Amino acid sequence: MSESIKYNANVEEKWYKYWMDNNYFHSTPDQREPYTIVIPPPNVTGILHMGHMLNNTIQDILIRRARLQGKNACWVPGTDHASIATEAKVVAKLKEQGIDKNDLSRDEFLKHAWDWTNEYGGVILEQLKKLGASCDWERTKFTLDDDMSESVIKTFVNLYNKGLIYRGYRMVNWDPEAKTTLSDEEVEYVEKNGKLYHINYKIEGSDEVLTVATTRPETILGDTAICINPNDERHTHLKGKKAIVPICNRVIPIIEDEYVDLEFGTGCLKVTPAHDMNDKALGDKHNLEVIDILNEDATLNSFGLHYKGKDRFVVRKEIAKELEKLGALPKVEDYSNKIGVSERTKAVIEPRLSDQWFLKMDDLVKPALKAVLEDGDIKLYPKKIESTYRHWLENIRDWNVSRQLWWGQQIPAYYYGDGKEDFVVAENLENALKLAIEKTGNQNLKIEHLKQDKDALDTWFSSWLWPISVFDGIRNPNNKEINYYYPTNDLVTGPDIIFFWVARMIFAGYEFRNEKPFKNVYFTGIVRDKQGRKMSKSLGNSPDALKLIEDYSADAVRAGMLLLSSGAGNDLLFDEGKLQQGKAFSKKIYSAHNLVSGWTVNDNLPQPETSKIALEWFDAKFQKAYTEIEDHFSKYRLSDALMTTYKLIWDDFCSWLLEMVKPAYQQAIDKKTFDTVVSAFENNLKILHPFMPFLTEDLWHKLNTRTKEEALIVNSYPLQKNFNEQLISDFDYTAEVISAIRKIRKEKSIPFKDTLDLFYTTKETINTHFDSIIKKLCNVAQIKNTNTKIDNALSFRIKTNEYFIPFEEEIDVEAEKIKLQEELNYLNGFLKSVQKKLSNERFVNNAPEKVIAMEKKKESDAISKIAIVSENLKNL
């Protein structure tokens, strides 16, 4: 490990400990304006990955900025118990130890699960500290904390009593690997290459056959009808007849329904009500028998005949061979279609009929639609995501909230009999017993007669309460904290959980507090590799987040991730070069500090005019940048805010201001200039602090030329003031003059110690305010206006004004012509490429406004430069 890396690690450890020791992250209600963020709780067994790095960097930027604005900033951290993922890991660990979950009682399994959680849980929160996350760690919550679970159970009972939660026998999404049902939102649809099997069914009482096409030949063992379209002339003769299912030889009716697609396959549809949502609807309509052929692990049950116990995909291949032997498989063709897979386990989903608990959604979505799409009470960034939000809410189905798992809050339904309605819903056993006695009139019922529902609640049924429950707003709806911190301000999350979590939190906010849960939602993009692939362990394309921090520093990683981003909702292509850029920026700032701290200060020296002018300019430049940064923040353009800060510090402060004010070699600097430079440096650190907290806190204390009562983290932002735009514009012109002179010195190898004279002719007014700066930075003795062109001089043009530097050597006119022609060719080519881009309608319609503006500026700059170079060429 290099010294610089050790140094970064030491700095980060030192200042994080300092912040923690001084309790700077902690918040309690007071008279200040609150600013609240609740963390999207990562899985308790998770580890830091690139998505977490981006998401939590953005949250930390917002929370640190709020502190500097004088707000009472509260960032609540925590973790999610992640029922499916955690239970799967515990089951796998038990399997390694030779223990089958099915051999354990619920309590025994939960002990193993808690042991696992206590050993591995919360690691990710410790890792977030390495990133600099300034969460209020005293408020850390876990969705299975006793108070959080109590809130969840109370919510379930409340919704049940309102008639919004019900138990129903419905077709659900079944994950055969996790052995649990899933909500619609937990199913991903992926394109899969498979086969389309054409199967012959004999018509009862004849030698005729009809052919049905299916992608799942194994499900023929659950067929209970063949359906034809009544308008299909090809099959009119089949009306009222019956078919025989191959292999199992079950006789099934041929029914008619316009649901059948005349264009698909053979126009005949096999109906398997137990294994397809649409088939179930047909089955209900036509009173068909329901035959479930699968076990919970997707092996075939006794209805699978000689395939009993075999996996569904194994049976698919074997049954195709058997059908072929029977002469019942006339054709098999390649076929591509979308298959539902479990978002967690990636297992192929099976539609399955099951008794489950559901939450009615029709009324819950109404205030959520209104808040986002009509009133604008909740703003989504980027705005384009509103259409996705609308589509889902307007087509939402009831939420399946039960899971066949043990890790999670157990559903508070208590059964006292064998009938489907023989249950009560209550917050605890004692209340359940009272309700059961009231419902049945049976005074002999005892607690031991009650059996609690075995299922657990969907994890999202915990986390949809998160902004409320972390402040105990469900159990104690009028407590001081919930009234102070709620609604929260900003939510930063990924677009992939807009339905799982974001929308549901909005439902909960209006249902339980009649108020929005947050004001703004910032959707980050997905971090992808350079090939555009989503980062994953299986692809091996995801860098070790902690190793990146170790190699580049937390500040560099934070800055690098923001420099990669192109705004809310846009995916990022990860490029380690941006982290290197962040590291170089850190070094630049430290180098600036080393320069300033190395100056000798003389209290008796007067302030030079050059320093006075330079500091006036930088103050104006700072205020302009500061105004732009605040505007970017108001529009959640955090990457733009960082880039403006970056340019201000690197270009304007380090490259221009320090050059303009620094004293001559081994000379002292006057105190007034020094103090003003230090003050400017401190202001830079303040606006940079949210992005790069460690180095800014470190340099804040290193710049301690006077006693500071507070750390930077709890200091305050600079005051915003009006600024002189003309001063900035005049210096921009001056900077072009300086750059041109420096270019001439370099091209002609004129050493800096050689003094130059500068003459110019004007077609437009030149402000001479910065002439002393030109003289100092370019070693120019005199700057004079002249009405005539100076022969045998080096020349350059800025806008319409021409400058001349007398030069003793004879100028090679032909060489100058060649050089100018090459520059002109380049500029014409560049202009052509920009104009081609701007003439592309697709680019103009889809690119962000700032990108279009940038391209138009490139166009106008190129046209201006072409005019200048052409004029210079003509005058040679």
N, C-alpha and C positions, 0 to 999 in steps of 0.2 A: 504494500500500500504506500502510495507516494505521500510526501509531506503535506501537499496541498489537500489531499483527501482526508488525511488525519486531522488537519486543521479544521476543515469543514465539519467533520464529525464532532470534534471538540466544541466548536462554536455552537452547533445545533444542540448538543447535549447541555451545554452550559446555560444557554438562554431559555431552553424549554423548562429546565429545572427552575430557573429564576422566575419565569412566569407562573409556574405551578406553586412555588414556595410563597409567592406574593398573592396567590389566589386571584389573579387577574382574569381568569376565565369564568369565574363564578358570578352568578347574577341572582339578585333577590329583588322583589318588587320595591320600587321607590317612586319619587316624583318625576323621574325622567321618562321620556318617550320610550316605550319598549321596542326592541327589534328582535324578532324571534324566528329561529329556524329549527325545524326538527329533522334529524338525519333520516334518510331512507335506511331503515335498519338492515344491515347486511346479515346474511345467515350466520348464526352463532358459531358454526364450525368453519366459516369461510376464511380465506386469506386474501390479502391485498392484491388486487389485479389492476390493470391499466384503466378500466372503467371506474373503479373506486378512486384511483388517483385523480382522474379528471373531475369527477363529481365532487369529491371532497375538497379539492383545491378551489373550485368555484365557490363552494359554501364558505370556506375559510376566508376567501377574498371578501365576500359580502359581509361576513360577521366582523372581520377586523376593520373594514371600512366603517361599519356602523358604530363601532367603539370610538373611532377617531372623530366621528361626527357628533359624539357626545350622547349617543343613545345608550340605553340599558340593553346591551347585547346578550342574548341568551341562545346558545346553540345546544340543543338536547341530543346527546348521543344514545345509542342503544343497539341491541341486536334482536333478531327475529328467530324464533325457535325452529322455523323451517321444517314442518312436520315430515314431509316426504323425504327430503334430502337427509335430515338427521336420522330418522328412523332407519333409512336404508344403510347408513354408515354403521349404526349400532348393530343392525342385523348381520352385516358383513363381518364385523369384529367378533360377534358371538359365534358365527359360523367357523371362523378361524380357530376358535377355542373349543369347537366341537359341540356348541350349544345351539339347539333349534329354538327359535322364538316361540313356536307353538307348544313347546314343553314348559314354558314359563307362564306364571300368572301375570296379570297386568302389573301388579305392584313390583314383582321381581324384575320384569322388563324395564319398568320406569326407573328402578334403582340403577340398572346398567346405563340407561340413557342419561341420567343425571351425572353418573360417574364420568361418562364420555364428555358431557357438556362442561363439567367442572375442570376436566383435564385440557380440553382443546378449545372450549368456548371462550370468546372474548379476545382471542389472539389478534384478530383483525383490528380491534380498537387500540391495542397497544401499537400495532403497526401504523395506525393513523397518526399517532403522536410523532412518529419519525418524519411524517410529511409536514408537521407543524400545525395540525388541526387543533384549533383553540376551543374545543368543546368544553362545556361545563360538566366535567367528569363526575362531579358530585351528584349529578342528576341522571347518571347512566341507568337506563331501563332495559329490561329483558321482557319479551312478550309473555313469558311464563312466570314472571314475578307474581307473588300472591295477590298484590293489589291490582295488577294488570289482568290476571285471570278472573278475579272477582268482577272487574268491570265488564269483561267479555260475557260472563255468565249472566250478569244483571241485564246486559243488552239483549241477549237471546231471549230471556224470560219476558222482557219488556215488549219485544217485537212479537213474540208468540201471543201474548195477552192482547195485543192490538190486532191480531188476526193476520199479521204479515208473514209469519213463519208457519209452515204446514209440513206434514209428512205425507209423501205421495209415492205411488208405485209408478215409476217413470223410466223411460229409456235414458241411460246416462253414459258418459264417457268412462270406460273402465281401463285402468292401467294394470295389465296383468303382471308386470314386474313388481310394482309397488303394492299391488293387490288392493287398490283403492279406486274410488270414483274420483273424477276430476271435473272442475267447472269448464265451461266452453273456452274460457280465456286461457286455460292451462294446456290447451291442445294446439300444437303447431301443425300446419299443413305443408308437406314437402312433396316435391315431384319425385315419383318413383317409377322406374322401368319395370314392368311386369308382363303378364300374359293375359290375353282374353281367350277364355276357354268356351268353345261352342259344344254344348251338351245336348244329346238327343233324349227326349222323354217319349216313351210309347203312349199312344192314346188307348185307353182301356177299351177292350172289345174289338180292336182292329190291329192291322199291321202297320198303320200309319204312325209316324213320329213327328214331333215338333221340336224345333231346335231353339235353345235358349243360350244367350251369351252371358258369361259371368267372369269376374276377375277372381272369385273365391269359390272354387269348385267344392271345397270341403264343407261349405254350408248347405249343400244340397240335402244333407242328412237332417237339416232342420226345416226344409221346405214344407209349406202347408197349402200352397196354391200356385197355379200359373195364371198370370194376368195378361189379357190381351186388350187392345184398344177397340171399343165397339165400332169405331169408324174405319177399322183396318179390314179392307175387303179380302186380304190374303187369308185371314183367319176366321171369316164368317162361319165357316162350316164347323168350327171348334166350339161354338157357343153351346153351353149346357153339358159339354162332355167332361170327362175326367182324364187325368194323366197319371202315369206311374213313375215315381222317382227312381232312377237307377240305383243299384246297390241295395238300398233299404227296401225297395219295392213297395213303398207307401203309396196308396191311391189318394190323389189330391184333386180338388175341383179346379176347373178352368173358369176364372172369373173375368168380368169385364170392367174396365175403368179407363177413363180418358187420361189418367195420370201417365199411362204408358207412352213413351216416346216412340212415335212411328219410325223415326229415322235411326234410332240406336239399335245396333245388333240386328236381330231377326224380327224385332217388333214384339217379341214375347218376353215377359218378365217373370223370373222366379221370385216367389214371395216367401221371405224368411223372417217373420215378425220379431223373433227374439234377437236378431243380429243386424238390424238395419232400421234407422229412425223412420225412413219413409215407408218401409215395409210394415213397420208397426202401425203407422197411420192407416195403411191399406187394410191391415188385419183387423183393426178396431172397426173400420167402416163396414167390412164384410164378415165380421164375426168369425175370424179364422182362429184355428188352434195355434198356440204359441209353444214351440219346442226349442228349448235352450240346449245346445249341444256341447257347450264349453264349461269347464271348471274355471275357478277364479284365476288360475295361473295360465289360462288359455290352452290347456290340454283338453282333449275330448273326453266327455263323460260317457255314461252308458248308452246314450243315444248315438254315440259314435261307433257302435257295434264293435267290429274287430280292430278299430283304430283307437279304442278306449285307452287313455293314459298317454297318448302320443301328442306332441306339440302340434299346433295348428299348421305351422309352415312345413313341418315334416309330412303331415297328412296331405297337405295340398299337392305335394309331388307324388305321393303314393297313390292317392285317389285318382289323379290324372292317369297314372299307368293302368289302374284297374278299369277305369272307364274306357281306356283305349282297347284293352283286352276284350271288353264286353261289346266293342263296336259302337260305343255310345259317345265317342269323342271325335267327330268328323274333322274338326279344325282347331288349331291353336295358333294364335297370332300375337306378335309383339304389341304391347299396349302401355301407354304412359298415362298415369293419372295421379292426382294429389291424394296423399294418404295422411290421416291424422296421427301424430305421434305425441307422446307425453313430453311436455316442456321440461320436465325434470329428469326422467329416466331414459327418454328417447325411445321407449317401447312403443310399438304400433298399437294404437288404441282399438279396443273392442267396444262397439255399442252393446249395452247390457241392460236388461230390465232389472230394476232393483228398488227396494223401499229406501227412500232417502229423505233428508230434510231440505226444504227449499225456502228461500226468502223471496216474497213477491217484490217485483221491481217496478211495476207500472207507475206507482205513485212516487216512489223514491227518486226516480230520474227527473221528474218535472222541475223541481227547483234547481237541480244541477244543470239542466239545459238552459234555463232562464238566466242563471248567474253568469254563465260563460258566453252564451250566444246572443242574449238579448240585452241584459243590463250592463254587462262588462264589469261586474263586481270582481270576477276572477279573470285575470288575463293570462293567456297561454303564449309562451315564446318558444318557437316561432308561431306566428298567427296561423300559418297554413295548417297546423295540426288540428285546428278547430273543426275542419271538415271530417277528419277521422273520428274525433270525439263525438260529433253530431251523429255520424252514421252508426256508431256502436250503440249510443244511448237510444236512438230511435228504433233500433232493431234488437234491443236487449231481451233476453229470456230470463226467467226466474233463476236465481243463483242457488246452485246446489252447494250447501254449506257443510254437509257431513262428509267425513272421510273415515275409511275403514282402517284407522290407525290408532295407536295407543299414545303416541307422543303428541300432546296437545291438550287443550281444554276438553274434558269429556262432556258430551252433550247432556244438559241437565233435564233429561226426560226420564221419568221413573215409571216402570211397568208394574202393575199389580195383578195382571191377569194375562190370558193368552190371546185375547182379542186385539184387533188392530187399533182399536180406540181405547184400550185399557191402559192408559197412561196419563200422567199429569206432568206438567212442566213447572219446576220450582228452582229457587237458588240453592237449596240444600235439602238434605234428607228430611229434616224436621218439618220444613214447610211442605215438602212433597207428601208426607204422611197426612198432614192436616187436610190438604187438598184432596187426597185420595179418599179419606173418610167422608169428606163433604160430598164428593162426586158419587160414591157408592152407597153411602149411608151405613157402611159396615164398620161398626165401632171396634170390631175385633182385629182389624188390620194392625200389624206391627211393622216397625222399620225393617225387620228381617224379611218381611214379605215383599218388599220393594226391590226391584232390580233396575239399576241404572243402564241406560242405553250404552252399548259398548263403543259406539263410534265417537271420534273426536271431531272438533270443529275445524274447518278449513283455516289454515294459518292466516289467510288474508282477512278472516273474520276477526282476528286479533288486531292486525295492523291497520285495518280501515278506521279504527278508533284512535290511532297513534297521536295525532295532534291534540286530542282531548284527554286521552287516558294518561299520557305522560305528566299531565298537570292535575290528575285525579278528578277530572271533570265529569266522569260518569257516576262515580260513587258519591262525590260531593260537588254537585253542579254549581254551587255558588261560593266556592272557596276563593280566597284572595288571589291565588296564583292563576287559576283558570280565567278569572275576570281581568287580570292584568296582562297575561301573555297571549291570550286567545282573542281574536284570530291571529295566527302567526303571519309573518310577512311573506317570505319567499320559500318556495319549495324547489329544490334542484334534484332532478331525477332523470332516469333514462326513458326514452320513448317506448321501450318494450313493456313498461309496466303502467302505461296510461290507463288500461282497463283493470288490471289486477288491483291497483292501489290508488292511483290519483283520482279517478272518477269515483271510486267507492268512498274515499275520504270525504269527497264533496257531498255524496249522499248522506254520509254519517253526520257531517257538520250541520246540514240543514235539518236532519231528522232529530238529532239529539240536543242541538243548541240553537236551532233556527238561525244559523249564521254560517257564513263561509268559513272553512278551516284555514285558508291562506289567501293572500291577495294576488300573488303572481306565481306562475309555475314556469321554471326554466328547464326545458328539455335539452339535455346534452346530446351530442351525436354519439355514435358507436365508434370506439377506437378499433381501427382495422390495420392490418399489415400493409406493406407497400403494394401488394397484389390485390388489395381490396377485400381480403378475407377477414371474417370476424375472428378475433383472437380466441384461441382455445387451447387447452392442454393437449387434446388429441392431435391437433395440427402441429403442436410444438412451436407455434409462432408468437407466443406471448412472453415478453421479457419478464425477468424476475424484478418486480417493482422495487423491492428493498435493495437489490444489487444496483439498480439505476441510481437510487438515492446515495448509495455508498460511493459510486463512481463519479457522480456529477455534483452532488449536494442536493438537499431538498429544495433549496431556492432555485437552482438551475432546472430541476425537474418540473417544478411548478410553472416557472416561466416558459419552459420548453413546451409543456402540454398546452398552454394558452396560445403560444405562437403557432402551434399546429392547428388550432381550432379556427374555423372560419365562421363562427357564430352559432347561436342556438339551433339545435336540431340537425346540424350538418355533421356527417361522419368525418372522422379524422383518419388520415393515413399516417401511421406512426413512422417517424423518421428521427433516429437518434441524433442526427445532425442538429435538430432544433434544441436538443438538450445541451449539445456542445455550444450552441449559440447562447443559451442561458448561462452556461458556465463562463463563457468569454465575457458576457455582460457583467457577471459578478466580479471577475478579475479587473475589468475596466473601472468599476466603481471603487474597488479597493486601491487600485493604482492612483485614482484621483485623490483618494484620502491620503495616500502616502505622499503625494505631491504637496497637497495643502498643508499637511501636518509637518512637512519638512521645511516650510518657509520660516525665516527669522522675522519677527515682527518688531518694528521700530515705532514707538509711540510718538516720536517727534517728527516723523516724515509727513509732509503734506500729501494729500491724495492726488495722483496724476490725473490729468484730464481724460486720458485714455481709459483709465479704470472707472472713472465716474460715468463716462458714456457707455462703456461695456456693461456696467451693472444696471444702468437705466434700461438698456436694451433687454438684458436677460430677465429683469423683473417683468417687462411687458410680455416677453416670450413665454415666461413661466405662467403668467396669468391667462394668456391665450390658450396654452396647452391644458391648463387646469380646467378652464371652461369647457374645452372639448372633451376632456376626460369625464367630467361630471355629466355631460350630455350623453356620452357613450354608456355610462352606468345607468342613466335614466331609461335607456332603451335596451339594456341588458346586452350591450355589445362589449363584453369584457375583454375579448382579444384586442379589439380596437383601442380600448382604454389602456391596455398594457403597451401596445405598440406606440401610442402617443407618448406615454411615459418613457418608454425605451429611447425614442428619438430625442426627446427633450434632454434626457440625462447624457446619453452617448454623444449626440451631435452638438447640441446647443451648450450644455454645461461643460462636458469634458473636452470636446474638440474645439469649441470656440471661446467660451468665457474664460476658462482657465488659461488658455493661450494669450488672451487679450490682457489679463491682469497680472500674470505671473511676472515677478521681478527679474531683472537681468541676472545673469549667472553670478552667484555668490553675493548678490545684493539683497538687502532687506525689503520687506513689504510694509507699506503703511498700515496702521491699525484699523483705520476706517474701512479700507478695502478688504482687509483680512476678515474683520468681523462680519461684513456684509456677505462675503463669499461663504463663510461658515453658515450664516443664516440661510443663504440660498441652498447650500448643501443639505441642511436640515429639512428644509421644505421639500427638497427632492426625496429625501428619505421618507418623509411622511406620506407622500402620494405613492411611493413605491412599496411601502410596508405591507399593504394587503397582499401584494403579489409575491414579495420576497421578504418574509418576516425576519429570518435569522440574521442575514447580513445587515439589514437596516437597523435592527435593534443593536447589533454589535457596533456598527459605526456610529450610531447615535451616542453611545457611551464613550467611544473613542474620541469623538469630536467635542467632548465635554470641556470646553474652554471656560465654562462657568458652571456653577452648581445646578444640576437639574433635579427637581423634586420628584419627577415621575419618569417612569419608563416610557419608551416610544409607544408601546402597545396601547397605553391608556392616555396618551397625549391628545392633542386635538389637531384637526386639519388646519392648513393655513387659511387665512381670510381671503375671500374672493374680492377682487377690486377691478375697477375699470382699467383698461390698458390702451396704450397708444398704438393703434394698428399701423399708422404711418411710419412709426419708428421701426416696426418689424419689417415692413415693406422696404424701407430704405436700407436696412441692413442686409436683406436678401439680395438686393442689388449689389451692395458692397462686397458681400461674400462671393459673388460671381467675379467681381474685379480681382479680389485677392486670389481666388482659385486660378484665374487666367494668368496672373503674374507668376504664381508659383509654377504653373505648367511651363511657362516660358523659361523660367530659371532652370527647371529640370531638363527641358529639351535642349537648351543651349549650354547646359553645364555651367551656369553662372552661380558661383558660391554666394551664400547668404551674406557674407561679410562685405561683398561688393555692393556699394550703394547704387541705386537706380534713380532715374528721373522719370516722371510720368506726365505725359501731356495728353489732352483729349479735345476732340471737337464735339460739339453737342447739337443734336437736332431736337432733344427734349431735355427738360430741366434735370440737373443732377443736384441732389442734396449733398452738401460737403460736410455734413455733421460727423460722418465717420472717417474723414480723411486722416485723422491722427491714428486711427486703428490700422488703416492701410499702410501708413508709414512705418508703424511699429512691427506689424506682422510680415511685411514684405521688404523691410529695410529700404524704404523709398525716401529720398531726401526732399523732393519737392513734387507737388501735384499742381499743374497749371492748365488753364483753359487756353486753347489756341484756335485761331480761325482757319488755319491752313494745315494741310497734310504735311507731315514731317518725313522727308526722304531718308532712306537708309536707316529705317527704324523698324523694330519689331512691333507688330500691331495686332490688336484683337478688337472685337466689337461686342458690346453689351447692349442689347436692344438696338436702338438706332444711333447710339453714341460710339465713336471710334477712339481707341486709345493707342498711344505710341510710346515706345520705350527706345530712346536713342541707343544705337548699338554700333560699336566701332567696326566689327567684322562685316564684310560685304555679305548681303543676304542673297542666297541662291534662289532666284525667282522661280526657276523651273522646278526646283525641289519643292518649293512652297506650293506651286500650282498642283503638283502631283499629290501632295499631302491633302490639300483642300478638296481636290476632285475625289480622292478616296473617301474623305469624310462625307462629301455630298452623296456619293453612291450609297454609302451605308445608311445615311439618313433617309434617302428616298426609299430604300428597301424596307427600312423600319416603318416608315409611314404607310407604305403599301400593306404591310402585315397588320397594322393596327386598324386601318380602314376596312380591310377584309373582314376582320373580326366584328367591327361595328356594323357592317352591312349584313351580317348573319342574323336573321330574324330570331332564330332559336336561341342564340347567345343573348341577344338584347332582351328577349322576353323572359328568360330564366335567370340571368345573372343578377346578383344583388345590386342595388342602386349605387353603392359606393364603388363597386367594380366597374360599372358603366362609366361613372364619373371619372374614375382613374384613367380609363382607356381614352376618354375624350380629352383629358388633360394631356395625355401622351401625344395625341393627334395634334393639338394646338401647339404644344412645345416643339414638336418635330417640324411643323410648318414654319414656325418662327425661326428655328435654327437653320432650316434650309434657305430661308430668305437671307439670313446674315452671311452664311457661307457662300452663297451665290454672289452676293454683293462684294465680299472680300475677293473672290476669284476674279470677278469682272475688273476690279481695281488694280490687279497685279499687272 
